[in-house]
Amino acid sequence: MIKRTIEVSAQPAHLTVRHQQLLIQHQGETLGAVPCEDLGVVVVDHPGASYSHAALAAILDSEAVLVVCGRDHLPLGVLLPLGQHSEIVWRIDEQVSAGAPLRKRLWQQIVQAKIRAQADNLRRGSVPHRRLTRLAREVRSGDPMNCEAQAARVYWSAWLLTADDEPPELPFRRDPDGDGLNPLLNYGYAIVRAAVARALVAAGLLPAIGIHHSNRSNAFCLADDLIEPLRPMVDRKVRELFWSGVTELDRPAKQSLLELLADPVVQAGERGPLMVALHRMAASLVRCFQGTGKNLEVPVSCRSADTVACGS
């Protein structure tokens, strides 16, 4: 069963728990109630929000993730449950013991999947699409030629082209600290990143120990690795919003981006929502660490720039 994504942003709500349900209250009135067992991601984006200790404990006990947004309405922090997996010590030992050859092969798969997903966001047969398709085939173990960066330059220059290859009125430059569409991209990435971290913890892995990303101050290096091939899903959603006239990270835009976690994807020949697929991806990573599997099962969007990529 797909877990629910809850957003608190319209008014200064208080989160509490009663009878195993998360209650969203305002001035003593209950605005909504969600069974704790259904919780997947809770996003709080209002400076006046408050929590009872029981609410925080219930969210974590349900293996959900709490995302807290800052003044700029972008996710500022993530509260994750401690892993309750029955083999967590063994899993972490296998994760830490993974050798450089395995990590390089996994990174190769991740980069290849990311570039293919970027290509699927562009018009088939166009020059940028062909260049990305070729780059995906050229990725080697560990990506020593940095095909990921080469693909990014091609991709972002063509990302907002229309079906007629017409550029937007204002050129786009991807900058995490920039304005325009960048905050929408940042928000979408952060939501998916939190869901990836949740899936990793549920699989008994540590999000801080990455395959490729390595930063002493980053507690989500592994989540940052696995989100890479999923970023184009966010890109596509933001582009759709832009083409429909949305240019700011307002409440409807955030709601649309939150719905990404329920979007259909294809994974190992099966179709299902992204949030469920993230757990299968984490499980496939565990098998790679254990030596019982060789391939990371990366979800692929059911939609591309031109057509629906899979049936119902």
C-alpha positions in Angstrom: 0.0 0.0 0.0 1.3 3.4 -0.9 1.9 5.7 2.1 0.4 9.2 2.2 2.1 12.5 1.8 0.7 15.2 4.1 1.5 18.9 3.7 0.8 21.5 6.5 1.2 25.0 5.0 -2.2 26.8 4.8 -2.4 27.9 8.5 -0.6 27.5 11.8 -1.7 23.9 12.6 -0.9 21.8 15.7 0.0 18.2 15.2 -1.0 15.7 17.8 -2.1 12.1 18.1 -5.2 10.4 19.3 -6.3 6.8 18.9 -3.4 6.1 16.5 -4.3 8.9 14.2 -2.3 12.0 13.4 -4.6 15.0 14.1 -4.1 18.4 12.3 -5.7 21.0 14.5 -6.2 24.8 14.3 -7.5 26.8 17.3 -8.8 23.6 18.9 -10.6 22.5 15.8 -9.5 19.3 14.1 -9.0 20.0 10.4 -8.0 16.5 9.4 -7.1 13.0 10.8 -4.8 10.5 9.2 -4.1 6.9 10.5 -0.5 6.9 11.6 0.1 3.6 9.7 -0.7 5.4 6.5 1.9 8.1 6.9 4.8 8.2 4.5 6.0 11.9 4.3 4.8 14.8 6.4 5.8 18.2 5.1 5.4 21.2 7.4 5.8 24.6 5.8 4.3 27.1 8.2 6.3 29.1 10.9 3.4 28.8 13.3 3.1 25.0 13.3 3.6 23.1 16.5 3.9 19.5 17.5 3.3 17.3 20.5 6.0 14.9 21.5 3.5 12.1 20.8 3.0 13.3 17.3 6.7 13.2 16.5 7.1 9.8 18.1 4.1 8.5 16.2 5.5 9.7 12.9 8.8 8.0 13.5 7.2 4.9 14.9 5.3 4.6 11.7 8.6 4.8 9.8 7.5 8.0 8.1 9.7 11.0 7.5 9.1 14.6 8.7 10.3 17.4 6.4 10.5 20.9 7.9 10.6 23.9 5.6 12.3 27.2 6.3 11.4 30.8 5.6 12.0 30.4 1.9 9.5 27.5 1.8 12.2 25.0 0.8 12.9 21.9 3.0 15.3 22.8 5.7 15.7 19.5 7.6 14.5 15.9 7.7 13.6 13.8 10.7 14.1 10.1 10.0 13.3 7.1 12.1 16.2 5.0 13.4 16.3 1.7 11.5 14.2 -1.1 13.0 15.3 -3.7 10.5 16.0 -7.1 12.0 19.4 -7.3 10.2 20.5 -3.7 10.5 23.9 -4.5 11.9 24.7 -6.9 9.1 23.3 -4.6 6.4 25.5 -1.7 7.6 28.5 -3.9 7.8 27.9 -5.0 4.2 27.4 -1.4 3.1 30.6 -0.2 4.8 32.6 -3.2 3.4 31.6 -2.5 -0.2 34.8 -2.2 -2.2 35.7 0.4 -4.8 35.0 -1.8 -7.8 31.4 -2.4 -6.7 30.8 1.3 -5.8 32.2 2.3 -9.2 30.0 -0.1 -11.1 26.9 1.1 -9.2 27.8 4.7 -9.9 28.1 3.8 -13.6 24.6 2.4 -13.5 23.3 5.4 -11.7 24.8 7.9 -14.2 23.6 5.8 -17.2 20.1 5.8 -15.8 20.2 9.5 -15.1 21.4 10.4 -18.6 18.8 8.1 -20.2 16.1 9.7 -18.1 17.3 13.2 -19.2 17.2 12.1 -22.8 13.6 10.9 -22.4 12.7 14.4 -21.3 13.8 15.8 -24.6 12.2 15.5 -28.1 13.1 12.1 -29.6 15.3 12.4 -32.6 16.5 16.0 -31.7 20.2 16.7 -31.6 20.3 17.0 -27.8 18.4 13.7 -27.4 20.8 11.9 -29.7 23.8 13.4 -27.9 22.5 12.2 -24.5 21.7 8.8 -25.8 25.2 8.5 -27.0 26.7 9.7 -23.8 24.7 7.2 -21.8 26.4 4.4 -23.8 29.8 5.9 -23.2 29.7 5.9 -19.3 32.3 3.6 -17.9 32.8 2.2 -14.4 33.1 5.2 -12.0 32.4 7.6 -14.8 36.0 8.7 -15.3 35.2 10.9 -18.3 32.5 12.7 -16.2 29.8 12.0 -18.7 27.3 13.2 -16.1 28.6 16.7 -16.3 28.8 16.6 -20.1 25.2 15.5 -20.2 24.1 18.2 -17.8 25.4 20.9 -20.1 23.5 19.5 -23.1 20.4 18.8 -21.1 19.8 22.1 -19.3 20.4 24.0 -22.5 17.6 22.1 -24.2 15.3 21.4 -21.2 12.7 24.1 -21.8 12.6 23.8 -25.6 9.1 23.4 -26.9 8.0 20.6 -29.3 9.1 23.0 -32.1 12.5 23.5 -30.5 11.6 27.1 -29.7 13.6 28.4 -26.7 11.8 30.2 -23.8 11.7 34.0 -23.7 14.1 34.0 -20.8 17.0 31.5 -20.9 17.3 29.1 -18.0 20.4 28.5 -15.9 20.4 25.7 -13.4 21.6 27.2 -10.1 20.6 25.8 -6.7 20.8 29.3 -5.2 19.1 31.0 -8.2 15.6 32.3 -8.6 12.9 31.6 -11.3 12.3 27.9 -11.7 15.2 26.9 -9.5 13.2 27.0 -6.2 10.6 24.6 -7.8 13.3 22.2 -8.8 14.9 22.5 -5.3 11.6 21.7 -3.6 10.9 18.7 -5.8 14.4 17.3 -5.4 14.2 17.7 -1.6 10.9 15.9 -1.3 12.1 12.9 -3.4 15.4 12.9 -1.5 13.6 12.6 1.8 11.5 9.7 0.4 14.7 8.0 -0.8 16.3 8.4 2.6 13.2 6.9 4.2 13.4 3.8 1.9 17.1 3.4 2.7 16.5 3.5 6.5 13.7 0.9 6.1 16.1 -1.3 4.2 18.6 -1.2 7.1 21.1 1.0 5.3 22.7 4.3 6.5 21.9 7.3 4.3 25.2 8.9 5.3 27.5 6.3 3.7 27.4 7.0 0.0 28.5 5.1 -3.1 29.9 8.2 -4.9 29.0 11.2 -2.8 31.2 11.7 0.2 31.0 14.7 2.5 31.8 14.7 6.2 29.0 17.1 6.8 26.3 15.4 4.7 24.1 12.9 6.4 22.4 11.9 3.2 25.3 10.9 0.8 23.6 7.6 -0.2 20.3 9.3 -0.7 22.1 11.9 -2.9 23.5 9.0 -5.0 20.2 7.3 -5.5 18.2 10.4 -6.3 20.3 11.3 -9.3 18.4 9.1 -11.9 15.1 10.4 -10.3 15.8 14.1 -10.8 14.5 14.1 -14.4 11.1 13.2 -13.0 11.1 16.4 -11.0 12.5 18.3 -14.0 9.6 17.1 -16.2 7.0 18.1 -13.6 8.5 21.6 -13.2 8.6 22.0 -16.9 4.9 21.1 -17.2 4.1 23.6 -14.5 6.1 26.3 -16.4 4.4 25.6 -19.6 1.0 25.9 -17.8 2.1 29.4 -16.6 3.5 28.6 -13.2 6.7 30.4 -12.4 6.7 30.6 -8.5 6.8 28.1 -5.7 3.3 28.7 -4.5 1.0 26.3 -2.7 -0.5 24.7 -5.8 2.9 24.2 -7.3 4.1 22.5 -4.1 1.1 20.3 -4.0 1.8 19.2 -7.6 5.4 18.4 -6.8 4.3 16.4 -3.7 2.2 14.3 -6.0 5.4 13.0 -7.7 5.7 10.3 -5.0 2.4 8.8 -6.3 3.3 9.0 -10.0 3.4 5.7 -11.8 6.8 4.3 -12.7 8.1 1.1 -14.3 10.7 -1.0 -12.4 11.9 -4.5 -13.4 8.9 -4.9 -15.7 6.3 -4.0 -13.0 4.3 -0.8 -12.8 3.6 1.1 -9.5 3.9 4.4 -7.6 7.3 6.0 -7.2 7.2 5.8 -3.4 6.8 2.0 -3.5 9.5 1.7 -6.2 12.0 3.5 -3.9 11.8 0.6 -1.5 12.5 -1.9 -4.3 15.4 0.2 -5.4 16.8 0.1 -1.9 16.3 -3.6 -1.7 18.2 -4.1 -5.0 21.1 -2.1 -3.6 21.2 -4.4 -0.5 21.5 -7.4 -2.8 24.4 -5.7 -4.6 26.1 -5.1 -1.3 25.5 -8.7 -0.4 26.8 -10.0 -3.7 23.6 -11.7 -4.6 22.7 -9.1 -7.2 24.6 -7.0 -9.8 22.0 -4.4 -11.0 20.4 -1.5 -9.3 16.6 -1.5 -10.0 16.1 2.2 -11.0 12.4 3.3 -11.5 11.7 4.7 -14.9 8.9 7.2 -15.4 5.8 6.1 -17.3 5.8 9.3 -19.2 8.3 10.8 -21.5 8.4 14.2 -23.4 6.3 12.8 -26.2 4.1 9.9 -25.1 3.1 7.7 -22.3 5.8 5.2 -21.8 3.8 2.4 -20.3 0.3 1.2 -20.3 -2.1 0.9 -17.4 
